[in-house]
C-alpha cells in the first residue's frame, strides 16, 4: 500500500489543485463506501430489490430479464449442428465443462489444479498465500516481498472458467451443468461479502465477474436448478451489488487505461441487463459515456491501442465491442465514429495476426478477456469477423479467418458461417500513430512471410504501462515458420526481477548500448512504469509487390555522455522470402553494443562457418547470415520465452557483441533452399543499398 501511495504522489504532485482535490474526494468517498457496504447489502431486501429494478414480482422480473435481447448466442444447439459449424470444438467444451464440474482449473500457468469444496476464493493456489477477509481498501495487493500473485484469486473469481459449463448445457441440456454453476455462484457469494476481501480490491475484476454472471443468467435462467425463489433473489441481488459497487469505485486516473474500460463495460452490460430502475439506467448511460469518451483517447486514429501490446489490444477491443453489440441488440444507437474506430482496431488485428493464427508477443499479456468462448490461446482473428459482421464492413469480413467458436457464441451459427473459406490476406502496412510496421507476403503456395516491427511510443501515454523496452524490436516469420520472437511477459507481482527482465531491453530484438535501458526504469518496484526516453522516429516506409522497406530510429541513448542514435533498416524481399536487418549508429566515442536475436521456441541452430548459421524450423532449413567484419563477436546464449502468463520456456539467443567505436551490423534470414551461392556477399551488397533511403528524420 505504501509503494502504491508513493507512486501516486510521484505522479500527482505537479497536478493542478482542482485535480488533486477531485482525487482526494474520490478517496474519501471510497473509504466511506467500504465502511457502509455491509449495511447497504443488508438493506437490499427482496422487496427493495424489486423496487430498484422496477419489477412487480420476482417471477415477472425474471421472465422480463430472460426475454430481453442479449448480444450473445444462448440458444440450445445440437452437438451435430455445432460440430458442423465448429469442427472438433464440442469435445474441447465438454472436457472443459467436465473440469468445471470437478472444480478443476488451469489458470495463469498453474497447470491443472483441483479447487476442493468449499473453494478457497482468497488464496493464491500457486504460492499458498491467503489474503484476509477485511475491508478491501485495507488489502495490499502489490506486496513485492512475497512470491504471491494476486491475479490468481482475481482470475479465479472472474468465474469465466464456468463458461464451458454453460456452453455444454446448451449443447446437451444436461441439468448437472446448471446445478454446478449454481453451487459455485452460491459458494462465491457466501465467501465474498460485499466490499470485503481481495476479490473486491480491483473494480475491473468485479465488473468482469458481473459480465460473466449476466451471461450465465442468459444460459441457465430456465434451468430447474435455477428455479427456486431464494436463489433467484440472491442471484439478482448479487448482480445488482456488482453494478452498484462498480459505479462507486470506478478506476479513474490522470491517464486512464483498460481498468476503467472494464469498469465501464461492466456498468454498461449490467445496466442494460437489469434494464428498468433508476440505478441500472444510470449505470448503462455512464458506462457508455465513459467508453465513447475513452475510445479516441486510448485507441490511436490508425486503430492501435495505446498500451503497446497485442494481448491488451485484444482485451480493449472486446471491452469496447461487447457493450456496443448489446446497445444494438437493445435498440440503442452506436455512433458511426465509434463503429469506425472499432473497425480500425479490427484491421490492425488482421494485420498483426499471422496466417497460422498466432499473434506477436508484443508488450504485456496476462490472458485477460471480457467474455471468452473459445480456447485460451493467442488467436485474435475472431475479432475481425465480429467487427465486420456487426458493423456491416465487407472489407473486414473479407479478411476474417480462423476458428469459428468465438463468432458463433457471440453472433450465432449464421454469422459463423459467413467467415470466408479463403480470406483475403491483410496487406503490408505501417500504422503511423501506433508506431508499428507490418511486412506481409503470402503467395498462397509456399507459406506466408510476416514481420512485425515496433517503432512506437513507450505505451500508456508515455507512462510505460503494459509496454516494454522494445523500440526497433521485431518478430519474424518466413514461409509460415516463426524464427525470431519477442520473449513475452511471464509474471507481474509474483517476482519483480522476472517482471523487469521480461520487459527490459535485453529481452527484445533491438540494439542495447552500454548496458542501458532504452527507456529508464523508474525503480525496480514500479512494475508498470518507464521513463519516456525513446522518442522513436519512422524515417522511411515503402511497400511494393516486390519488397517492403522500413527505416526507424530512436533517441533513448541520446542521454549518454556520448550520445548514440540507433538506426535500423529492414527489408522483406517477397520473391526470395528473405529478410534483411541493417543496424547502424549515429554518434561517436567508444561504446559496448549488444544486439540479440531471440530464436522462437522449437527453432534449432548450428554454425555453418564464419557468419552463417543454419536454423531448423519444423521441416524447413533457413540461414541466418551476418556481415559485420571482425568488429563483432558472436555468442550463442540461453534466454527465455513466455508464450502465456505464468509460463516460461528456455530458448536460444544469438548475441552480436561489439566494444569500441561504432560500426554497423547487417543480418539476414532466408530459406536455405534457393539461397545465394555467397550469402554473406549478397547481404553486404543488399545492406549497402538498403541504407540509402531514409537518412533524414522524415524519411519517405
C-alpha positions as CSV (number, residue, x, y, z in Angstrom):
1,X,0.0,0.0,0.0
2,X,2.9,2.4,0.8
3,X,4.5,1.8,-2.6
4,X,1.2,2.5,-4.3
5,X,0.8,5.7,-2.4
6,X,4.3,6.8,-3.2
7,X,3.7,6.2,-6.9
8,X,0.5,8.2,-6.8
9,X,2.4,11.0,-5.0
10,X,5.2,10.9,-7.6
11,X,2.7,11.2,-10.4
12,X,0.4,13.7,-8.9
13,X,2.4,16.3,-7.0
14,X,2.6,18.6,-10.0
15,X,-1.1,18.3,-10.9
16,X,-3.4,21.4,-10.6
17,X,-5.1,21.8,-7.2
18,X,-8.5,21.0,-8.7
19,X,-7.3,17.6,-10.0
20,X,-5.7,16.8,-6.6
21,X,-8.9,17.9,-4.8
22,X,-11.0,15.7,-7.1
23,X,-8.8,12.7,-6.4
24,X,-8.9,13.2,-2.6
25,X,-12.7,13.5,-2.8
26,X,-12.9,10.1,-4.6
27,X,-10.6,8.5,-2.0
28,X,-12.8,9.9,0.9
29,X,-16.0,8.6,-0.8
30,X,-14.4,5.2,-1.4
31,X,-13.4,4.9,2.2
32,X,-16.9,5.8,3.4
33,X,-18.5,3.4,0.9
34,X,-16.5,0.4,2.0
35,X,-17.5,1.1,5.6
36,X,-21.2,1.3,4.7
37,X,-21.1,-1.6,2.3
38,X,-22.4,-4.3,4.7
39,X,-25.3,-2.1,5.7
40,X,-26.2,-1.4,2.1
41,X,-26.2,-5.1,1.3
42,X,-28.4,-5.9,4.3
43,X,-30.8,-3.1,3.3
44,X,-31.3,-4.6,-0.1
45,X,-34.2,-6.8,0.9
46,X,-36.2,-8.7,-1.8
47,X,-38.9,-6.0,-1.7
48,X,-36.4,-3.2,-2.1
49,X,-34.6,-5.1,-4.9
50,X,-37.9,-5.4,-6.8
51,X,-38.5,-1.7,-6.4
52,X,-34.9,-0.9,-7.5
53,X,-35.4,-3.0,-10.6
54,X,-38.9,-1.9,-11.5
55,X,-40.3,-5.4,-11.1
56,X,-43.9,-6.2,-9.8
57,X,-42.9,-9.7,-8.7
58,X,-39.8,-11.8,-8.8
59,X,-41.3,-14.2,-11.3
60,X,-42.3,-11.4,-13.6
61,X,-38.9,-9.7,-13.3
62,X,-37.1,-13.0,-14.0
63,X,-39.2,-13.5,-17.1
64,X,-38.7,-10.0,-18.3
65,X,-34.9,-10.2,-18.0
66,X,-34.9,-13.6,-19.8
67,X,-37.0,-12.2,-22.7
68,X,-34.9,-9.1,-23.3
69,X,-32.4,-9.2,-26.3
70,X,-28.8,-10.1,-25.5
71,X,-25.7,-9.8,-27.7
72,X,-24.6,-13.4,-27.5
73,X,-26.0,-16.7,-28.8
74,X,-27.5,-18.5,-25.8
75,X,-29.9,-20.9,-27.6
76,X,-29.7,-24.7,-27.4
77,X,-27.8,-26.2,-30.3
78,X,-27.3,-29.8,-31.2
79,X,-23.8,-31.3,-31.0
80,X,-24.2,-32.3,-34.6
81,X,-25.0,-28.8,-35.8
82,X,-22.3,-27.3,-33.6
83,X,-19.7,-29.7,-34.9
84,X,-20.6,-28.7,-38.5
85,X,-20.1,-25.1,-37.7
86,X,-17.1,-25.6,-35.4
87,X,-15.5,-29.0,-36.2
88,X,-13.9,-30.6,-33.2
89,X,-14.7,-27.8,-30.7
90,X,-17.5,-29.6,-28.9
91,X,-15.0,-32.1,-27.5
92,X,-13.0,-29.2,-26.0
93,X,-16.1,-27.7,-24.5
94,X,-17.3,-30.9,-22.9
95,X,-13.8,-31.6,-21.4
96,X,-13.6,-28.1,-20.0
97,X,-17.1,-28.3,-18.7
98,X,-16.2,-31.6,-17.0
99,X,-13.3,-29.9,-15.4
100,X,-15.6,-27.2,-14.1
101,X,-17.9,-29.7,-12.6
102,X,-14.9,-31.3,-10.8
103,X,-13.7,-27.9,-9.6
104,X,-10.6,-28.2,-11.7
105,X,-9.0,-25.2,-13.3
106,X,-5.8,-24.3,-15.2
107,X,-5.2,-20.5,-14.8
108,X,-2.2,-18.3,-15.4
109,X,0.2,-21.1,-16.0
110,X,-0.8,-23.0,-12.9
111,X,-1.4,-26.3,-14.6
112,X,-4.5,-28.4,-13.6
113,X,-5.5,-27.6,-10.0
114,X,-8.5,-29.1,-8.2
115,X,-10.0,-26.4,-6.0
116,X,-11.8,-28.5,-3.5
117,X,-15.1,-27.7,-1.7
118,X,-15.6,-25.1,-0.4
119,X,-13.3,-23.1,-2.8
120,X,-10.6,-21.1,-1.1
121,X,-11.5,-17.9,-3.0
122,X,-9.0,-15.7,-1.2
123,X,-6.0,-17.9,-1.8
124,X,-3.3,-17.9,-4.4
125,X,-3.1,-21.6,-5.0
126,X,0.2,-21.2,-6.8
127,X,2.1,-19.8,-3.8
128,X,-0.2,-20.8,-1.0
129,X,-0.7,-17.2,0.2
130,X,-4.1,-16.2,1.6
131,X,-5.5,-12.7,1.8
132,X,-7.6,-11.7,4.8
133,X,-11.3,-11.1,4.5
134,X,-11.2,-7.4,5.6
135,X,-12.3,-4.1,4.0
136,X,-10.9,-4.2,0.5
137,X,-9.0,-1.0,0.7
138,X,-7.0,-2.4,3.7
139,X,-5.5,-5.1,1.5
140,X,-2.1,-4.7,0.0
141,X,-2.4,-6.4,-3.4
142,X,1.1,-5.4,-4.5
143,X,3.3,-6.7,-1.7
144,X,6.5,-7.3,-3.6
145,X,8.1,-9.0,-0.6
146,X,6.0,-12.1,-1.3
147,X,6.0,-14.5,-4.2
148,X,2.2,-14.4,-4.3
149,X,0.3,-13.4,-7.3
150,X,-3.0,-11.6,-6.7
151,X,-4.0,-12.3,-10.2
152,X,-4.7,-15.9,-9.2
153,X,-7.7,-15.3,-6.9
154,X,-8.8,-12.4,-9.2
155,X,-8.8,-14.6,-12.3
156,X,-10.5,-17.5,-10.4
157,X,-13.2,-15.1,-9.2
158,X,-14.0,-13.8,-12.6
159,X,-15.8,-17.1,-12.9
160,X,-15.0,-17.3,-16.6
161,X,-14.0,-20.9,-16.1
162,X,-17.7,-21.7,-15.8
163,X,-18.4,-20.6,-19.4
164,X,-17.7,-24.1,-20.8
165,X,-20.3,-25.4,-18.4
166,X,-22.9,-23.0,-19.9
167,X,-21.9,-24.0,-23.4
168,X,-22.1,-27.7,-22.5
169,X,-25.6,-27.1,-21.1
170,X,-26.7,-25.5,-24.4
171,X,-25.2,-28.5,-26.3
172,X,-26.6,-31.2,-24.1
173,X,-29.4,-29.8,-21.9
174,X,-27.9,-31.7,-19.0
175,X,-29.1,-30.2,-15.7
176,X,-25.8,-31.1,-14.0
177,X,-24.1,-28.1,-15.5
178,X,-26.8,-25.8,-14.2
179,X,-26.5,-27.3,-10.8
180,X,-22.7,-27.0,-10.8
181,X,-22.9,-23.3,-11.9
182,X,-25.4,-22.5,-9.2
183,X,-23.3,-24.2,-6.5
184,X,-20.2,-22.2,-7.5
185,X,-22.1,-18.9,-7.5
186,X,-23.6,-19.6,-4.1
187,X,-20.2,-20.6,-2.7
188,X,-18.6,-17.5,-4.1
189,X,-21.3,-15.2,-2.7
190,X,-21.1,-16.8,0.7
191,X,-17.3,-16.4,1.0
192,X,-17.1,-12.9,-0.5
193,X,-19.4,-10.4,1.3
194,X,-19.7,-7.1,-0.4
195,X,-16.5,-5.0,-0.3
196,X,-14.7,-7.5,1.9
197,X,-11.7,-9.4,0.8
198,X,-9.3,-9.4,-2.1
199,X,-11.9,-10.2,-4.8
200,X,-13.4,-6.7,-4.3
201,X,-10.0,-5.0,-4.3
202,X,-9.9,-4.4,-8.1
203,X,-13.0,-2.9,-9.7
204,X,-12.0,-4.3,-13.1
205,X,-12.4,-7.8,-11.8
206,X,-15.8,-7.0,-10.1
207,X,-17.0,-5.7,-13.5
208,X,-15.8,-8.7,-15.5
209,X,-17.3,-11.0,-13.0
210,X,-20.6,-9.1,-13.4
211,X,-20.4,-9.6,-17.2
212,X,-19.9,-13.4,-16.6
213,X,-22.9,-13.5,-14.2
214,X,-25.1,-11.8,-16.8
215,X,-24.1,-14.4,-19.5
216,X,-24.7,-17.3,-17.1
217,X,-28.2,-16.0,-16.4
218,X,-28.9,-16.0,-20.1
219,X,-27.9,-19.6,-20.4
220,X,-29.4,-21.1,-17.2
221,X,-32.4,-18.8,-16.5
222,X,-34.9,-21.6,-17.3
223,X,-33.0,-24.5,-15.8
224,X,-34.7,-26.4,-13.0
225,X,-31.7,-25.8,-10.7
226,X,-32.2,-22.1,-11.1
227,X,-35.9,-22.2,-10.3
228,X,-36.0,-21.6,-6.6
229,X,-37.2,-18.2,-5.4
230,X,-34.4,-17.9,-2.8
231,X,-31.7,-18.5,-5.3
232,X,-33.2,-16.2,-7.9
233,X,-33.5,-13.4,-5.5
234,X,-29.9,-13.9,-4.2
235,X,-28.6,-14.1,-7.8
236,X,-30.2,-10.8,-8.9
237,X,-29.1,-9.1,-5.7
238,X,-25.6,-10.3,-6.4
239,X,-25.6,-8.8,-9.9
240,X,-27.2,-5.6,-8.6
241,X,-24.5,-5.3,-5.9
242,X,-21.8,-5.8,-8.5
243,X,-23.2,-3.0,-10.6
244,X,-23.6,-0.7,-7.6
245,X,-20.0,-1.4,-6.4
246,X,-18.6,-0.8,-9.8
247,X,-20.4,2.5,-10.1
248,X,-19.0,3.6,-6.7
249,X,-15.4,2.6,-7.3
250,X,-14.5,3.4,-10.9
251,X,-10.8,3.3,-11.5
252,X,-10.2,6.9,-12.6
253,X,-6.6,8.1,-13.1
254,X,-4.8,11.0,-14.7
255,X,-4.3,8.6,-17.6
256,X,-7.0,6.0,-17.9
257,X,-6.4,2.5,-19.3
258,X,-8.1,-0.8,-19.6
259,X,-9.1,-1.0,-16.0
260,X,-11.5,2.0,-16.4
261,X,-12.7,0.5,-19.7
262,X,-13.5,-2.8,-18.0
263,X,-15.4,-0.9,-15.3
264,X,-17.4,1.0,-17.9
265,X,-18.1,-2.1,-20.0
266,X,-19.3,-3.9,-16.9
267,X,-21.5,-0.9,-16.0
268,X,-23.0,-0.8,-19.5
269,X,-23.6,-4.6,-19.6
270,X,-25.1,-4.9,-16.1
271,X,-27.2,-1.7,-16.6
272,X,-28.6,-2.9,-19.9
273,X,-29.3,-6.4,-18.5
274,X,-31.2,-5.1,-15.4
275,X,-33.0,-2.6,-17.5
276,X,-35.7,-0.7,-15.7
277,X,-35.0,1.1,-12.4
278,X,-33.1,4.3,-11.8
279,X,-29.7,2.8,-10.9
280,X,-29.4,0.4,-13.9
281,X,-30.3,3.2,-16.3
282,X,-27.7,5.4,-14.8
283,X,-25.1,2.6,-14.9
284,X,-25.6,1.9,-18.6
285,X,-25.6,5.5,-19.5
286,X,-22.5,6.3,-17.5
287,X,-20.7,3.2,-18.8
288,X,-21.4,4.1,-22.4
289,X,-20.4,7.7,-21.9
290,X,-17.0,6.6,-20.5
291,X,-16.5,4.2,-23.3
292,X,-17.4,6.7,-26.0
293,X,-15.1,9.3,-24.4
294,X,-12.1,7.0,-23.9
295,X,-12.2,5.3,-27.3
296,X,-10.4,8.1,-29.1
297,X,-8.1,8.7,-26.2
298,X,-6.9,5.1,-25.7
299,X,-7.0,4.0,-29.4
300,X,-5.0,5.9,-31.9
301,X,-6.6,7.0,-35.2
302,X,-5.0,4.1,-37.0
303,X,-6.6,1.6,-34.7
304,X,-3.7,0.7,-32.4
305,X,-4.4,0.6,-28.7
306,X,-2.1,3.0,-26.9
307,X,-0.9,0.4,-24.4
308,X,1.6,-1.1,-26.8
309,X,0.5,-4.8,-26.5
310,X,-1.2,-7.2,-28.8
311,X,-2.9,-9.0,-25.9
312,X,-4.2,-5.8,-24.4
313,X,-5.3,-4.6,-27.9
314,X,-7.5,-7.7,-28.0
315,X,-8.9,-7.1,-24.5
316,X,-9.6,-3.5,-25.1
317,X,-11.3,-4.3,-28.4
318,X,-13.5,-6.8,-26.6
319,X,-14.3,-4.2,-23.9
320,X,-15.4,-1.6,-26.5
321,X,-17.2,-4.1,-28.7
322,X,-19.4,-6.0,-26.3
323,X,-21.3,-3.0,-24.9
324,X,-21.7,-1.7,-28.5
325,X,-23.3,-5.1,-29.6
326,X,-25.5,-5.0,-26.5
327,X,-26.7,-1.5,-27.3
328,X,-27.5,-2.5,-30.9
329,X,-29.4,-5.5,-29.6
330,X,-31.5,-3.3,-27.3
331,X,-32.2,-0.7,-30.0
332,X,-29.8,2.0,-28.8
333,X,-27.5,3.9,-31.1
334,X,-23.8,3.3,-31.7
335,X,-22.3,6.4,-33.4
336,X,-20.6,5.9,-36.7
337,X,-17.3,7.3,-35.3
338,X,-17.3,4.6,-32.6
339,X,-18.0,1.8,-35.1
340,X,-15.3,3.1,-37.5
341,X,-12.7,3.2,-34.7
342,X,-13.6,-0.4,-33.8
343,X,-13.2,-1.3,-37.4
344,X,-9.7,0.2,-37.4
345,X,-8.9,-1.9,-34.3
346,X,-10.0,-5.0,-36.2
347,X,-7.9,-4.0,-39.2
348,X,-4.9,-3.8,-37.0
349,X,-5.7,-7.2,-35.6
350,X,-5.9,-8.6,-39.2
351,X,-2.5,-7.1,-39.9
352,X,-0.6,-8.5,-36.9
353,X,-2.3,-11.9,-37.0
354,X,-0.1,-14.5,-38.7
355,X,-1.5,-17.0,-41.2
356,X,-1.5,-19.7,-38.6
357,X,-3.5,-17.6,-36.2
358,X,-0.7,-16.7,-33.8
359,X,0.0,-13.2,-32.7
360,X,3.3,-11.5,-31.8
361,X,4.2,-11.4,-28.1
362,X,4.4,-7.6,-28.3
363,X,4.1,-6.0,-24.8
364,X,2.4,-7.5,-21.8
365,X,0.0,-10.4,-21.9
366,X,-1.9,-11.8,-18.9
367,X,-4.7,-13.8,-20.6
368,X,-7.3,-11.2,-19.8
369,X,-10.6,-11.5,-21.7
370,X,-14.0,-9.9,-21.5
371,X,-16.1,-13.0,-22.3
372,X,-14.0,-15.9,-23.6
373,X,-15.9,-18.5,-25.6
374,X,-13.0,-20.3,-27.3
375,X,-9.8,-21.9,-26.2
376,X,-7.3,-19.8,-24.2
377,X,-4.8,-19.1,-26.9
378,X,-3.4,-16.0,-28.7
379,X,-5.5,-16.3,-31.8
380,X,-7.3,-13.0,-32.1
381,X,-8.8,-13.3,-35.6
382,X,-12.4,-13.8,-34.4
383,X,-12.4,-10.0,-33.7
384,X,-12.1,-9.3,-37.4
385,X,-15.3,-11.2,-38.2
386,X,-17.2,-9.8,-35.2
387,X,-16.5,-6.2,-36.2
388,X,-17.1,-6.9,-39.9
389,X,-20.4,-8.6,-39.3
390,X,-21.6,-6.3,-36.5
391,X,-20.9,-3.1,-38.5
392,X,-21.5,-4.5,-42.0
393,X,-17.9,-3.9,-43.1
394,X,-17.3,-6.0,-46.2
395,X,-13.6,-5.3,-46.3
396,X,-13.1,-6.5,-42.8
397,X,-15.2,-9.6,-43.3
398,X,-13.2,-10.5,-46.4
399,X,-10.1,-10.7,-44.2
400,X,-11.8,-12.7,-41.4
401,X,-10.4,-16.2,-40.8
402,X,-9.7,-18.7,-38.1
403,X,-11.8,-20.8,-35.8
404,X,-15.5,-20.0,-35.6
405,X,-16.4,-20.7,-31.9
406,X,-16.0,-17.1,-30.7
407,X,-18.1,-15.8,-33.6
408,X,-20.8,-18.4,-33.1
409,X,-21.2,-17.9,-29.4
410,X,-21.4,-14.1,-29.9
411,X,-23.5,-13.7,-33.1
412,X,-24.9,-17.2,-33.8
413,X,-24.3,-20.0,-36.3
414,X,-25.3,-17.9,-39.3
415,X,-22.7,-15.4,-38.5
416,X,-20.0,-18.1,-38.1
417,X,-20.9,-19.5,-41.5
418,X,-20.0,-16.1,-43.0
419,X,-16.3,-16.5,-42.2
420,X,-14.8,-16.9,-45.7
421,X,-13.0,-20.2,-46.5
422,X,-10.3,-18.3,-48.4
423,X,-9.8,-14.9,-46.6
424,X,-8.0,-12.1,-48.3
425,X,-4.6,-11.6,-46.6
426,X,-4.1,-8.2,-45.0
427,X,-1.6,-6.1,-46.8
428,X,1.7,-4.8,-45.6
429,X,1.1,-1.5,-43.9
430,X,2.6,1.0,-41.4
431,X,0.5,2.3,-38.5
432,X,1.9,5.7,-38.1
433,X,0.2,6.7,-34.9
434,X,0.8,3.4,-33.1
435,X,4.4,3.2,-34.5
436,X,4.0,-0.3,-35.9
437,X,5.1,-1.5,-39.3
438,X,4.0,-4.9,-40.6
439,X,5.5,-6.6,-43.6
440,X,3.5,-9.4,-45.1
441,X,3.6,-11.6,-48.1
442,X,1.5,-14.7,-48.9
443,X,1.6,-16.2,-52.4
444,X,-0.8,-19.0,-51.4
445,X,1.8,-21.6,-52.3
446,X,5.0,-21.5,-50.2
447,X,3.8,-20.2,-46.8
448,X,3.4,-16.7,-45.5
449,X,6.1,-14.2,-44.5
450,X,5.2,-11.9,-41.6
451,X,7.4,-9.3,-39.9
452,X,6.2,-7.2,-37.0
453,X,8.3,-4.1,-36.2
454,X,7.8,-1.8,-33.2
455,X,8.9,1.8,-33.6
456,X,6.2,3.4,-31.4
457,X,5.7,5.3,-28.1
458,X,6.6,3.6,-24.9
459,X,2.9,3.0,-24.1
460,X,0.1,4.3,-21.8
461,X,0.6,7.9,-22.8
462,X,4.4,7.8,-22.1
463,X,4.0,6.1,-18.7
464,X,5.0,2.6,-19.8
465,X,2.0,0.6,-18.6
466,X,1.9,-2.6,-20.5
467,X,4.5,-1.6,-23.0
468,X,8.1,-2.9,-23.0
469,X,11.5,-1.6,-23.8
470,X,11.1,-2.9,-27.4
471,X,11.6,0.1,-29.7
472,X,13.1,-1.2,-33.0
473,X,12.5,-4.8,-31.9
474,X,10.7,-7.2,-34.3
475,X,9.3,-10.7,-34.7
476,X,9.8,-12.5,-38.0
477,X,8.2,-15.5,-39.7
478,X,9.2,-16.8,-43.1
479,X,7.4,-19.4,-45.1
480,X,4.9,-19.7,-42.2
481,X,7.6,-20.5,-39.6
482,X,8.3,-18.1,-36.8
483,X,12.1,-17.7,-36.5
484,X,12.6,-14.6,-34.3
485,X,10.3,-13.9,-31.4
486,X,9.7,-11.5,-28.6
487,X,10.1,-13.0,-25.2
488,X,6.7,-12.3,-23.8
489,X,5.7,-11.3,-20.2
490,X,5.8,-14.3,-17.7
491,X,4.6,-12.7,-14.5
492,X,3.8,-9.4,-12.8
493,X,3.9,-9.0,-9.0
494,X,4.9,-12.7,-8.2
495,X,8.5,-11.9,-9.0
496,X,9.6,-8.3,-9.7
497,X,13.0,-9.4,-11.0
498,X,11.4,-11.6,-13.7
499,X,8.8,-8.9,-14.4
500,X,11.5,-6.3,-15.0
501,X,13.7,-8.7,-17.0
502,X,10.9,-9.6,-19.4
503,X,10.1,-6.0,-20.2
504,X,13.8,-5.0,-20.4
505,X,15.7,-4.0,-23.5
506,X,17.9,-7.2,-23.2
507,X,14.8,-9.4,-23.7
508,X,14.0,-7.8,-27.0
509,X,15.5,-8.0,-30.5
510,X,16.9,-4.5,-30.5
511,X,20.3,-2.9,-30.0
512,X,21.4,-2.3,-26.4
513,X,24.0,0.3,-25.9
514,X,26.3,0.5,-22.9
515,X,24.0,-2.0,-21.0
516,X,21.5,0.8,-20.6
517,X,17.7,0.6,-21.0
518,X,16.1,2.3,-23.9
519,X,13.5,3.8,-21.5
520,X,14.8,4.0,-18.0
521,X,13.1,2.2,-15.2
522,X,11.7,4.5,-12.5
523,X,12.7,1.9,-9.9
524,X,12.5,-1.9,-9.6
525,X,9.3,-1.7,-7.6
526,X,7.4,0.3,-10.2
527,X,6.3,-2.6,-12.4
528,X,4.2,-0.7,-14.9
529,X,6.2,2.5,-15.2
530,X,9.0,3.5,-17.6
531,X,10.7,6.8,-18.4
532,X,9.6,8.2,-21.8
533,X,13.1,8.4,-23.3
534,X,12.9,6.7,-26.7
535,X,11.4,9.4,-28.9
536,X,11.0,7.0,-31.8
537,X,11.2,8.0,-35.5
538,X,9.9,6.2,-38.5
539,X,12.2,7.6,-41.1
540,X,11.1,5.6,-44.1
541,X,8.4,3.2,-45.1
542,X,7.7,1.8,-48.5
543,X,5.7,-1.3,-49.7
544,X,5.6,-2.7,-53.2
545,X,4.8,-6.1,-54.7
546,X,8.5,-7.0,-54.7
547,X,9.7,-5.7,-51.3
548,X,8.9,-3.8,-48.1
549,X,11.4,-1.3,-46.7
550,X,11.4,0.2,-43.2
551,X,13.9,2.6,-41.6
552,X,13.5,3.7,-38.0
553,X,15.5,5.2,-35.2
554,X,15.1,6.2,-31.5
555,X,16.7,8.7,-29.1
556,X,16.7,6.5,-26.0
557,X,20.5,6.7,-25.9
558,X,20.9,10.4,-26.6
559,X,21.1,10.9,-22.8
560,X,24.5,9.2,-22.7
561,X,27.6,11.3,-22.2
562,X,28.5,10.4,-25.8
563,X,25.0,10.3,-27.4
564,X,24.1,7.4,-29.7
565,X,21.1,7.1,-32.1
566,X,20.4,3.5,-33.3
567,X,19.1,3.4,-36.8
568,X,17.6,0.1,-38.1
569,X,16.7,-0.5,-41.7
570,X,14.8,-3.6,-42.7
571,X,13.7,-5.1,-46.0
572,X,11.5,-8.0,-46.8
573,X,12.4,-9.5,-50.2
574,X,9.0,-11.0,-51.0
575,X,10.1,-13.0,-54.0
576,X,13.0,-14.7,-52.2
577,X,11.4,-14.8,-48.8
578,X,14.4,-13.0,-47.4
579,X,14.6,-10.5,-44.5
580,X,17.5,-8.1,-44.1
581,X,18.1,-6.2,-40.8
582,X,20.8,-3.5,-41.1
583,X,21.8,-1.7,-37.9
584,X,24.0,1.4,-37.9
585,X,24.6,4.0,-35.2
586,X,24.7,7.8,-35.3
587,X,27.2,9.1,-32.7
588,X,30.8,9.0,-31.7
589,X,33.1,7.6,-29.0
590,X,33.5,4.1,-27.8
591,X,30.6,2.0,-26.7
592,X,29.5,-1.5,-25.8
593,X,26.8,-2.7,-28.1
594,X,24.8,-5.9,-27.9
595,X,22.2,-6.9,-30.5
596,X,20.3,-10.1,-29.5
597,X,18.3,-12.3,-31.8
598,X,15.9,-14.4,-29.7
599,X,15.0,-17.6,-31.5
600,X,11.5,-18.8,-31.4
601,X,10.6,-21.9,-29.4
602,X,11.5,-25.1,-31.3
603,X,14.0,-23.4,-33.7
604,X,17.3,-25.2,-33.7
605,X,20.6,-23.5,-34.7
606,X,24.1,-24.7,-35.7
607,X,27.1,-22.9,-37.1
608,X,27.8,-23.3,-40.8
609,X,31.1,-21.3,-41.0
610,X,32.0,-17.7,-40.4
611,X,28.9,-15.5,-40.4
612,X,26.5,-18.3,-41.3
613,X,24.2,-20.4,-39.1
614,X,21.6,-22.9,-40.1
615,X,18.2,-22.6,-38.4
616,X,15.8,-25.5,-38.4
617,X,12.1,-24.7,-38.1
618,X,9.9,-27.7,-38.5
619,X,10.9,-29.4,-41.7
620,X,12.4,-26.3,-43.3
621,X,16.0,-25.1,-43.1
622,X,16.8,-21.4,-43.0
623,X,20.1,-19.5,-43.0
624,X,20.9,-16.6,-40.6
625,X,23.7,-14.6,-42.1
626,X,25.7,-11.8,-40.6
627,X,28.0,-9.1,-42.1
628,X,29.9,-7.1,-39.5
629,X,33.5,-7.9,-40.2
630,X,35.9,-8.6,-37.3
631,X,34.3,-5.9,-35.1
632,X,31.5,-8.1,-33.9
633,X,31.8,-11.1,-31.7
634,X,29.1,-13.7,-31.7
635,X,27.9,-16.0,-28.9
636,X,25.0,-18.4,-28.5
637,X,23.3,-17.9,-25.2
638,X,20.3,-19.0,-23.2
639,X,17.2,-17.0,-22.9
640,X,13.5,-17.3,-22.1
641,X,10.2,-17.1,-24.0
642,X,6.9,-16.8,-22.2
643,X,4.1,-17.8,-24.6
644,X,1.4,-17.0,-22.0
645,X,1.2,-15.6,-18.5
646,X,2.9,-17.7,-15.8
647,X,4.7,-19.9,-18.3
648,X,8.3,-19.6,-19.5
649,X,10.5,-21.9,-21.6
650,X,14.2,-21.8,-22.2
651,X,15.2,-20.7,-25.7
652,X,18.4,-19.8,-27.5
653,X,19.6,-16.3,-28.2
654,X,22.2,-15.4,-30.8
655,X,24.1,-12.3,-29.4
656,X,26.2,-10.0,-31.6
657,X,28.6,-8.0,-29.3
658,X,30.9,-5.1,-30.1
659,X,33.1,-3.0,-27.9
660,X,34.8,0.2,-29.4
661,X,33.9,2.8,-31.9
662,X,30.5,2.4,-33.5
663,X,30.3,0.1,-36.5
664,X,27.3,-1.2,-38.4
665,X,26.0,-4.8,-38.4
666,X,23.8,-6.5,-41.0
667,X,21.9,-9.7,-40.6
668,X,19.7,-11.7,-43.0
669,X,17.2,-14.5,-42.7
670,X,16.4,-16.6,-45.7
671,X,15.3,-20.1,-46.7
672,X,18.4,-22.4,-47.2
673,X,16.8,-23.7,-50.4
674,X,17.5,-21.2,-53.1
675,X,19.9,-19.1,-51.0
676,X,22.6,-17.1,-52.9
677,X,25.8,-19.0,-53.5
678,X,27.7,-16.5,-51.4
679,X,25.0,-15.3,-48.9
680,X,27.4,-13.0,-47.0
681,X,28.3,-11.1,-50.2
682,X,24.7,-10.9,-51.1
683,X,23.9,-9.5,-47.7
684,X,26.7,-6.9,-47.9
685,X,25.5,-5.6,-51.2
686,X,21.8,-5.6,-50.2
687,X,22.5,-3.8,-46.9
688,X,24.6,-1.2,-48.6
689,X,21.7,-0.4,-50.9
690,X,19.2,-0.6,-48.1
691,X,21.0,2.1,-46.0
692,X,20.4,4.6,-48.8
693,X,16.8,5.7,-48.1
694,X,15.5,7.4,-45.1
695,X,18.7,9.2,-43.9
696,X,16.7,12.2,-42.8
697,X,14.3,12.2,-39.9
698,X,11.2,12.5,-42.0
699,X,12.1,9.7,-44.5
700,X,9.9,8.8,-47.4
